[in-house]
Amino acid sequence: MAGCHVSPVIFRTLDIMKLQRLAPPENLSRMNTLRIGDRPLWFRPFTIVKVGEQNFGSGLVKDDTLAEKKRELYQAVEGINRGIFGLPSARKFEIESLVQQLESQNPTPEPTLELDKVAGCWRLVYSTITILGSKRTKLGLRDFISLDEFFQTIDIAKSKAVNVVEFSAKGLSLLSGQLSIEASFKIASATRVDINFESSTIIPDQLMHVFRKNYNLLLGIFNPEGWLEITYVDDTMRIGRDNKGNIFVLEKIEDRSRNPQG
């Protein structure tokens, strides 16, 4: 639309010139008695103050920039399984550079004062949590069990959060199940919440049998206890950093409470 834009200053100048040409003297005799240097009222200089015009324009630019950076981030995390099994260093650098750029333009600088933006259901799209080497082998996450989606539901009225990690086990007739971790949180500052682990469950029982021997290992990876700094949040995206040095990028989705497995 840049080619169609005409500066509002031009229109204001033209309007002023028209007024100056069209405005007739109300009292011609008054003009004859003016002292040298006096001007009729319609020729006296005045100042036009443009209120909020610059801020409005910069706001649009900022919104466009945020939208573009979010698109770039979504493209960068596509096809990486949230980064849970590691990434090439160049890809990791690209993603985290985009994360930092978004954080520097956070439209909600005090998110715990606007928890309505944090509430609801979120899907994890990227995290620096990794399951590598012997951990991945012990948990059967190479061939036998697949990691599916990661979800988080936040209930601000109850100060509760539920994290859900979905699995599918190929050797159990494509059995699907999930690990659910419930936690409570309390506001620690304008940007930070303290998180306390409360309980965890795995369903169905067949999946619990698979993980029973290494359940503490599994829980240790996904246990959210500690603190979380909310470094970016808007209506569709949230970024956070925890006390373990992890980064989380989530996108907002429709409420899954009626269909927790779907």
C-alpha positions as CSV (number, residue, x, y, z in Angstrom):
1,M,0.0,0.0,0.0
2,A,3.1,2.3,0.1
3,G,2.4,3.5,-3.5
4,C,-1.1,4.7,-2.5
5,H,-0.1,6.7,0.5
6,V,-0.3,10.5,0.4
7,S,1.1,12.5,3.2
8,P,-1.6,14.0,5.4
9,V,0.6,17.2,5.6
10,I,-0.1,17.9,1.9
11,F,-3.9,17.8,2.4
12,R,-3.6,20.1,5.4
13,T,-1.5,22.6,3.4
14,L,-4.0,22.6,0.6
15,D,-6.9,23.1,3.0
16,I,-5.1,26.0,4.6
17,M,-4.4,27.6,1.2
18,K,-8.1,27.3,0.3
19,L,-9.2,28.9,3.5
20,Q,-6.8,31.8,3.0
21,R,-8.1,32.4,-0.6
22,L,-11.8,32.0,0.3
23,A,-12.0,33.9,3.6
24,P,-13.1,37.5,2.7
25,P,-12.3,40.5,4.9
26,E,-15.2,41.1,7.2
27,N,-14.4,44.8,7.5
28,L,-12.5,46.4,4.7
29,S,-12.1,49.7,6.6
30,R,-10.3,47.7,9.3
31,M,-7.7,46.7,6.7
32,N,-7.0,50.4,5.9
33,T,-6.3,51.3,9.5
34,L,-3.9,48.4,10.3
35,R,-0.5,49.4,11.4
36,I,2.6,48.2,9.5
37,G,3.3,44.6,10.5
38,D,-0.4,43.8,11.5
39,R,-2.1,41.0,9.6
40,P,-5.8,40.2,9.2
41,L,-6.9,37.2,11.4
42,W,-7.1,34.8,8.4
43,F,-3.5,35.5,7.5
44,R,-2.0,35.2,10.9
45,P,0.3,32.1,11.3
46,F,-0.9,29.2,13.4
47,T,0.4,25.7,14.2
48,I,-1.2,22.4,13.4
49,V,-0.5,19.8,16.1
50,K,-0.7,16.2,14.9
51,V,-1.9,14.2,17.9
52,G,-0.9,10.5,18.1
53,E,-0.2,10.2,14.4
54,Q,3.4,9.1,14.8
55,N,2.6,6.7,17.6
56,F,-0.2,5.1,15.6
57,G,2.1,4.6,12.6
58,S,4.9,3.1,14.7
59,G,2.4,0.8,16.4
60,L,1.4,-0.6,13.0
61,V,5.0,-1.2,12.1
62,K,5.6,-3.0,15.4
63,D,2.6,-5.2,14.9
64,D,3.8,-6.1,11.4
65,T,7.3,-6.8,12.6
66,L,5.9,-9.1,15.4
67,A,3.7,-11.0,13.0
68,E,6.6,-11.5,10.6
69,K,9.0,-12.7,13.3
70,K,6.3,-15.1,14.5
71,R,5.9,-16.5,11.0
72,E,9.7,-16.9,10.8
73,L,9.8,-18.7,14.1
74,Y,7.0,-21.1,13.2
75,Q,8.8,-21.9,10.0
76,A,12.1,-22.5,11.8
77,V,10.5,-25.0,14.2
78,E,8.6,-26.9,11.6
79,G,9.5,-30.6,11.4
80,I,11.9,-30.7,14.4
81,N,9.6,-32.6,16.9
82,R,9.9,-29.5,19.3
83,G,13.7,-30.0,19.4
84,I,13.2,-32.7,22.1
85,F,15.8,-35.1,20.4
86,G,18.3,-32.4,19.7
87,L,19.1,-30.0,16.8
88,P,22.0,-29.0,14.7
89,S,23.7,-25.9,16.3
90,A,22.9,-23.7,13.3
91,R,19.2,-24.5,13.5
92,K,19.2,-24.0,17.3
93,F,20.9,-20.6,16.9
94,E,18.4,-19.5,14.3
95,I,15.4,-20.4,16.5
96,E,16.7,-18.9,19.6
97,S,17.7,-15.7,17.8
98,L,14.1,-15.3,16.7
99,V,13.0,-16.0,20.2
100,Q,15.2,-13.2,21.5
101,Q,13.9,-10.8,18.9
102,L,10.3,-11.5,20.0
103,E,11.2,-11.2,23.6
104,S,12.7,-7.8,23.0
105,Q,9.3,-6.6,21.6
106,N,7.1,-8.2,24.2
107,P,3.7,-6.5,23.9
108,T,2.8,-7.6,27.5
109,P,5.7,-6.5,29.7
110,E,3.9,-7.4,32.9
111,P,2.2,-10.6,32.1
112,T,1.3,-11.7,35.6
113,L,-0.9,-8.5,35.8
114,E,-2.7,-9.7,32.6
115,L,-3.1,-13.4,33.4
116,D,-6.2,-13.6,31.1
117,K,-3.6,-13.7,28.2
118,V,-1.9,-16.6,29.9
119,A,-5.0,-18.6,30.6
120,G,-6.3,-21.4,28.4
121,C,-4.8,-24.3,26.4
122,W,-1.4,-24.1,24.8
123,R,0.5,-26.5,22.5
124,L,4.3,-26.7,22.8
125,V,6.1,-26.0,19.5
126,Y,9.7,-25.7,20.8
127,S,11.7,-26.4,23.9
128,T,15.3,-26.7,24.8
129,I,14.5,-29.7,27.0
130,T,16.1,-32.7,25.3
131,I,16.1,-36.5,25.7
132,L,19.3,-37.8,24.3
133,G,21.6,-40.8,24.5
134,S,21.0,-43.3,27.2
135,K,17.9,-41.4,28.5
136,R,16.2,-41.9,25.2
137,T,17.1,-45.6,25.1
138,K,15.9,-46.3,28.6
139,L,12.6,-44.7,27.9
140,G,12.1,-46.6,24.7
141,L,11.8,-43.5,22.6
142,R,13.9,-44.6,19.7
143,D,11.6,-47.1,18.0
144,F,9.2,-48.6,20.5
145,I,7.5,-45.4,21.8
146,S,6.8,-42.2,20.0
147,L,6.4,-38.8,21.5
148,D,3.3,-37.1,20.2
149,E,1.9,-33.7,21.3
150,F,2.7,-31.6,24.4
151,F,-0.2,-29.5,25.8
152,Q,-0.5,-27.2,28.8
153,T,-3.8,-26.0,30.2
154,I,-3.7,-23.0,32.7
155,D,-6.6,-22.3,35.0
156,I,-6.0,-18.8,36.5
157,A,-9.0,-18.9,38.8
158,K,-7.6,-22.0,40.6
159,S,-3.9,-21.1,40.0
160,K,-3.4,-24.5,38.5
161,A,-1.6,-25.8,35.4
162,V,-1.8,-29.2,33.8
163,N,0.9,-30.4,31.4
164,V,0.1,-33.3,29.1
165,V,2.6,-35.3,27.2
166,E,1.1,-37.7,24.7
167,F,2.7,-41.0,23.6
168,S,1.9,-43.8,21.2
169,A,3.4,-47.3,21.6
170,K,3.9,-49.1,18.3
171,G,4.4,-52.5,19.9
172,L,1.1,-52.4,21.8
173,S,-1.3,-52.3,18.9
174,L,-0.6,-48.6,18.4
175,L,-1.7,-47.9,21.9
176,S,-1.9,-44.2,22.8
177,G,-1.7,-42.7,26.2
178,Q,-0.5,-39.7,28.1
179,L,1.5,-38.4,31.1
180,S,-0.3,-35.7,33.0
181,I,1.4,-33.5,35.5
182,E,-0.6,-31.2,37.7
183,A,1.0,-28.2,39.4
184,S,0.0,-25.0,41.2
185,F,1.5,-21.6,40.7
186,K,1.7,-18.3,42.5
187,I,2.8,-14.9,41.3
188,A,6.3,-14.0,42.3
189,S,6.8,-10.7,40.3
190,A,5.3,-8.9,37.3
191,T,6.9,-11.4,35.0
192,R,7.6,-14.5,37.1
193,V,5.5,-17.3,38.7
194,D,6.7,-19.9,41.2
195,I,5.5,-23.5,40.3
196,N,5.0,-26.4,42.7
197,F,4.6,-29.9,41.5
198,E,1.4,-31.6,42.9
199,S,0.8,-34.9,41.2
200,S,1.3,-37.0,38.1
201,T,-0.5,-39.9,36.3
202,I,0.0,-42.1,33.3
203,I,-2.9,-43.6,31.4
204,P,-3.7,-46.3,30.4
205,D,-2.2,-48.8,32.8
206,Q,-0.4,-50.6,29.9
207,L,1.6,-47.5,29.3
208,M,2.4,-47.2,32.9
209,H,3.8,-50.7,32.8
210,V,6.1,-49.6,30.0
211,F,7.5,-46.7,32.0
212,R,7.4,-48.0,35.5
213,K,11.0,-48.9,35.7
214,N,12.2,-45.5,34.5
215,Y,9.3,-43.4,35.8
216,N,11.4,-41.2,37.9
217,L,13.6,-40.5,34.9
218,L,10.6,-39.6,32.8
219,L,9.1,-37.4,35.5
220,G,12.4,-35.7,36.1
221,I,12.5,-34.5,32.5
222,F,9.0,-33.0,32.5
223,N,8.6,-31.9,36.1
224,P,7.9,-28.1,35.9
225,E,8.7,-27.3,39.6
226,G,10.7,-24.2,40.1
227,W,10.1,-20.8,38.6
228,L,9.0,-19.6,35.1
229,E,9.7,-16.2,33.6
230,I,7.1,-15.2,31.0
231,T,9.2,-13.4,28.5
232,Y,6.6,-12.9,25.8
233,V,2.9,-13.3,25.5
234,D,0.2,-12.1,23.1
235,D,-3.1,-13.6,22.0
236,T,-1.6,-16.5,20.1
237,M,2.0,-17.1,21.4
238,R,3.8,-17.5,24.7
239,I,7.5,-17.8,25.5
240,G,9.0,-18.6,28.8
241,R,12.3,-19.4,30.5
242,D,12.6,-21.5,33.6
243,N,15.1,-21.7,36.5
244,K,16.8,-24.7,34.7
245,G,17.7,-22.6,31.7
246,N,15.1,-24.1,29.4
247,I,13.1,-22.1,26.8
248,F,9.5,-22.9,25.9
249,V,7.6,-21.6,22.9
250,L,3.8,-22.4,22.9
251,E,0.9,-21.5,20.6
252,K,-2.6,-21.0,21.9
253,I,-5.2,-23.5,20.7
254,E,-8.8,-24.3,21.4
255,D,-9.8,-25.8,24.8
256,R,-9.2,-29.5,24.8
257,S,-11.0,-30.2,28.2
258,R,-13.8,-32.0,26.5
259,N,-11.5,-34.3,24.6
260,P,-8.2,-34.5,26.5
261,Q,-6.8,-37.2,24.2
262,G,-7.8,-35.6,21.0
